[in-house]
Amino acid sequence: MKIAKNLFVLTSAVIAFSSCSQQKQKSDIVRPTYGYVAVDTSWKSLSLREKIGQTMMVVAKYEDHKAAADGTIASFMAKYPVGSLFIADWYLKEKSHGEDPLQLLSSLLKEYNANAKAPLLVCEDFERGIGETYSKYTHLPVGMALGAAGDTSLAYDLGQSIALEAKEMGFNWLLHPVCDLNMNPLQELVVERSVSDDAEKALPILKSQMNGLHKQGVISTVKHFPGDGVTMRNQHIVTTANSLSKEEWNNTFGKLFSGLIDNGAASIMVGHIQLPAYQTEKINGQLPPATLSKELMIDLLKNKFNYQGVIITDALNMGGCAGYYKNELEVSVQCFAAGADVVLWPDLAYMDTVEARINRGEIPMSRLDDAVARVWAMRERFGLNVKTDSLSTPMTEEAKALVQKTGTAIAEKAVTLVEDRNGSLPLKVEKDKKILVIEVGEEMSEGKMEVTKNELQSRGFEVTVMDNPHFYQWGYRIDSLSTYDKILVCFENRYFHPLGTCLLKNKESFAVWTANMTDPSKRIAISYANPYTLDIYEAMSPVKINAYSIDAFTQKAVVKALCGEIPFVGKSPVKLNRDELK
C-alpha cells in the first residue's frame, strides 16, 4: 500500500489530472481527438487483445469464464485478458450455495489477479456502503442524506469510509458518486441517490466525497453524464433525456461536471441519456444516448470539457441503449467506437469483434490507443499498474471507528423535520407509551424497522410493528387502532423496489390507505427514502420527517430526534411542495 500511496502522490501531480488552476486556464482549449498520452507508456507493449481487454469490465462469472477456455481461469485470462472485473453480489450469493460469499470472492479474486498481466481493476457500485450488500460491512446513509447534512467534511469521510471497507474486500474502483440532480420529483431512478436538485449545493459535497475515495486510493466514478433527473423516464427500461436547453444545461449539469473534472474526476460514467441541446447525430432515426454518442463523449466531454480521464459506459444490458443496433454485442462495439474507454458488462465476443474490426481498419487504432492510454494513466495515478500478491488492504481499528463515527454523524445531521403543526414532539413515555409502527414499502416485510422498534423499547415505549396493513383487512376494524398513543407511518419507497414509477403501488398503496384512516392527530409520517412521498400521501399528518435512508444509523438518529435527545438540524436538499405533485 505504501507503493500505491507514493505513486498516487507522485503521479497525481504530473499526469492527466491537473490542478484546478491548470484546468481553468485550459477550459476554453479544444484538445485534439485522442490526443492524451499517459506518462507510463508501458501499455504500448501490450498485444492487441491485451489492449482491448483494458476496455472491458466484465462480470466475474468465473464458471462461465472457465468454460470459455479449457476449464481454468489461467487459460481464460490468456485467451481473454480482461482488465476489469465487476463483482455482482447476486452471482456470488448464488454460487456460494448458502456459504459466506466473501470467501468465494477472496478466492476468485486471487485466481484472476494471479493470472492478470496488470493488477485487476475490481469494481462495484456500493453507493450506500458495502453493508447494504454484504452484512459483515456497514450500511451507510445515502447521497441525499449528505445533501441534507450539508457538511463537506462528512462527505469526505463518507468517501473514505466506503473506500476503506471496499479495499479490505479487494475493490479498487467504485461506481459513484451519483451526480444526477433531482429536478423532476417524479423521476424514480434518481430520488434519494441524488445529493440535491441544485448544482450549486451538490458540487462541494460531491467534490469532497470524491476526494475521500481518492484519499484512500480508490477510483471514483462520476455518474451519469450528461445528467439524469430531468424527465420521468428510467434508463433501465428506455432511453431517457436531459431535456434542458443549452443555457440551462451549462448552468446546472455543465457546471457540476466541469467542476468535478477540474477537481480530478478519475472516471465518468455516461448514461443511456440523450442531450438534445448538444446533439444532431441520429442512429436508427433517433438521437442516441450518451453511451453511443460521439458528439457527447468525444466532442463535448473529451474535447470541449478537455476531460482526460476514463469514460465508462453504464451497463449494456439496459433498455436505454437497446434498439439502436441489432443486438447487445453490436451496441457494445459501437459504444467503444463512439468514444467510450471502458464498456460495462460486454460479452466476451466483444474482444473478438473489436479485434477483427481493428485489423480490417473499420475501427482506427488511434481509438483503442486513446482508451488504453487513459486507463493506464488512471492505473498509474492510483498505483494500480504495479502487480501485487493481494488486492486486499485490511482495515485498522482506527479505520473501523471512522466508519461508525461517520455513519452516526451524517444521520444525526441529516434527519429533517419538515413540519410539526401541533407541537407533538418530543415523544414522552408518560403521554405516548403505546406506539404503532406501520411499515410501508415493497421490502418492509424483511423487518427493516427492527432497529426503530428496539430503540423505542429501550426507552420504555411499548411498540407494535405492522407490515403493510392491507385496507381490505383493516378498514372495517380501523377503530381497534385507536388504543395507540402515537402511530409512526414509516415509508421506504426507494428506487427500483419495485421497478416502475416512484408513486406507491399495490400493497404500499393499500397500506397508506389503512394508515390514513387512523386519527391524524396521532400520526407521525417518516420517509426513509423518497423525500417527496410525504408531500403526496401525508398532507393530513401533522408531523412529517424526511430521513432519506433506512440504515441503522438513520433509524437511531430518528428515534433520538423524536425523543428530543438531539435537535432536528437537517435542511431539505430539494424543493418540497412541488406543483407537479399536487
Secondary structure, DSSP 4 states (H G I P E B T S, - for coil): -HHHHHHHHHHHTTSS---HHHHHHTTT--PPTT----S--GGGGS-HHHHHHTTEEEE--HHHHHHHTTSSHHHHHHHS--SEEE--HHHHHHHHTTS-HHHHHHHHHHHHHHT-SSPPEEEE--TT-GGGT-TTS-----HHHHHHHT-HHHHHHHHHHHHHHHHHHT--EE---B-----STT-TTTGGGSS-S-HHHHHHHHHHHHHHHHHTT-B--EEEET---SSS--TTTS-EE----HHHHIIIIIHHHHHHHHTT-SEEEE-SEE-GGG----BTTBPPPGGG-HIIIIIIIIIIS---SEEEEEETTSGGGTTSSSSHHHHHHHHHHHT-SEEES--THHHHHHHHHHHTTSS-HHHHHHHHHHHHHHHHHTT-SS--S-S--PPPHHHHHHHHHHHHHHHHHH-EEEEETT--PSP-HHHH-EEEEEEESTTGGGTTTHHHHHHHHHTT-EEEEEES--HHHHGGGGGGGGG-SEEEEEE---TTTTSS-SS--HHHHHHHHHHTTS-GGGEEEEESS-TTHHHHH-TT-SEEEE----SHHHHHHHHHHHTTSS------SS--S-GGG-
